Amino acid sequence: MLPTPRATGECMQVGFVIDQRKCIGCHACTVACKAENEVPLGNFRTWVKYVEKGTFPEVRRHFTVLRCNHCDRAPCVTICPVNALHKRPDAIVDLDRDICIGCRACMQACPYDALYFNEDRGVAEKCHYCAHRTELGLEPACVVVCPVEAIVSGDVSNPESEIATLIREEPTSRRRLDKGTQPRVWYVDALPEALVPGTPSEPSSYLWSERAEPPPPVVPGFEPSPDIVTTLDVAHPAAWGWHVWVYLVTKNIAAGAALVAPFLAMLGIAPGFARDFVPEITALAFLAITLVLLVHDLGQPGRFWRLLLKPNTRSWLVKGAWMLGAFGAVTALALLLRLIGRASAADAMRWLNVPLALLASGYSAWLFAQCRGRDLWLERDLFVQLILRAAFCGAAVALFLPRASSPLLNPDRLFGLLAVANLIPLLRLRFGRTHAGVPAQVQALFRRELRPARVEMALVTTAVFGFVVPAVTGELRTVDVVLRVAMAMQMLVAMLSYERTWIRTGQVPRIS
């Protein structure tokens, strides 16, 4: 039984101590958890990781029980757009499946791989400290079933409790304190290398089974120690796929079209339908594609309305939705004003839309910054990179508009200049300079997976042709149209390739 609340009336502040001196790796906790909470096949709320250290004949197998850490500063709670995840007064981080929209953002925010996606329900799930039991004064199922009492639960804030005594009197360790989450799971005598993801070697198969997924790639220069090997673990498949990396491109095309719109006259674009209507039509079309992608990717798309009507205002998924909404509204208003003959007001809306377009493109930088579990996505200059890509897309839209003059900075040259600007981060990556806030090993993995020469070549040739294409007056010549189509397609392929690799590689390194 859990202790009753103290006489002061203060609420318990629960936690776990895992005493690895006692753990025998029997998986009773895993089985009890799955039975108690109806955890689907292939998913886990608590699991036992085997790590062997040493070389024959001096080898020892270490067991490490992994689970949700019920963090005091839980990033999954912050990023959840609909408050499905919440921190209870008793310190339990709980999840309401009836509210969850299945966006999987919490899975990216968690540095401990503690959440999984229930394909049958279309929602995320996790350890909730068996809240339905603790509310009755019972201990979590994993604690009750452990045959050696290696799992200790209770009120950490009560100095007389068993768990508080263990924490006070025994040397303990916690996982990934560098993430600033303040986890509430303490380990006694755990192998330090087992608590640091990516430290042990990863074999092609486990003790008693094949791996559900291949081992993560080894980056030259960052090889793990050969005498520390993970011999049993569970799979954690990537949570985000093609919807996300395509959305990054379509959103930037929409934002880019709006960014370039007020400058079309300066770029020599001829007055008429194309200059007046194409930017807004392009922006709204690609914004619609973006919204379809975001909603279609949800595990519960029918609950999308919760993000708008019952939002968690701390989540950048919510703030991003507001920015996209404001951007779409002003873009539509500019188009409407143009249609009813209010050209001056429409031009004013274009200028008003510039900061909204910048935010519509760049807010993803703050969203990815909330994904604390994915080191690659924590680049500190990501906002600037996203803006440069959006401007590049806007220049591509301007390439196809008819011109009345050819000023020094025409669409061809603007396109070339922005190709160079977008090339700079790739060159920095190629020459081994890591982005601020991203570990060198993760950056090296991205550099290898991206094969940057392909994207660099696309940007270099685009830049060259942007400067050498002759300025066109009047109607476009056929050869120029073909060349511009080739340049724009090359840009699109380069951006899709980059975003695809960035999203996929960010989810490769082990975080548990």
ABEGO torsion letter per residue (X at the ends): XBBBBBAAGBBBBBBBBBBAAABAGAGAAAAAAAAAAGBBBGBBABBBBBBBBEBOABBBBBBBBBBBAGBABBAAAAABAAGABBBBAAGBBBBBAAABAGAGAAAAABAAGABBBBAAAGBBBBBAGGAAAAAAGBBBAAAAABAAGABBBEBAABAABAAAAAAAABBBBBBGAAAGAGBABBBBGBBAAAABBGABBBBABBAABBBABBBBBBBBGABBBAABBBABBBBBBBABBAAAAAAAAAAAAAAAAAAAAAAAAAAGBBBEAAAAAAAAAAAAAAAAAAAAAAAAABABAAAAAAAAABBBAABAAAAAAAAAAAAAAAAAAAAAAAAAGBAAAAAAAAAAAAAAAAAAAAAAAAAAAABAABAAAABAAAAAAAAAAAAAAAAAAAAABBBABBBABBAAAAAAAAAAAAAAAAAAAAAGBBBBGBBAAAAAAAAAAAGAAAAAAAAAAAAAAAAABBBBBEBBBAAAAAAAAAAAAAAAAAAAAAAAAAAAAAAABBAX
